[in-house]
Amino acid sequence: MGPQGFEPNQEQRDLVLAMAGMRMTQDEMAMAIVDPRTRRHIDRATLAKVFPEEIEAGRAQLKGMRADRYVAKVKAGDWPAIQ
């Protein structure tokens, strides 16, 4: 039987979600995730294979947060803040 693949925990999933939302590169994200078995960071290919939902959702969530803030400013009449 071959070596076991990387298995992310929830903390790592949340971290990738946040980093993707901050528009970090996949290389930067991969450097921040450590495989506890090897005690080394994962590579970009592993990141893309294991975290595709988090990478995509992180970017979408950031856009959603921006839209929410924009709408809140408009509703509050804070025109200088949105121009």
Secondary structure as UniProt FT lines:
FT   HELIX           10..21
FT   TURN            22..23
FT   HELIX           26..32
FT   STRAND          34..35
FT   TURN            36..39
FT   STRAND          40..41
FT   HELIX           44..50
FT   HELIX           52..76
FT   HELIX           79..82
//
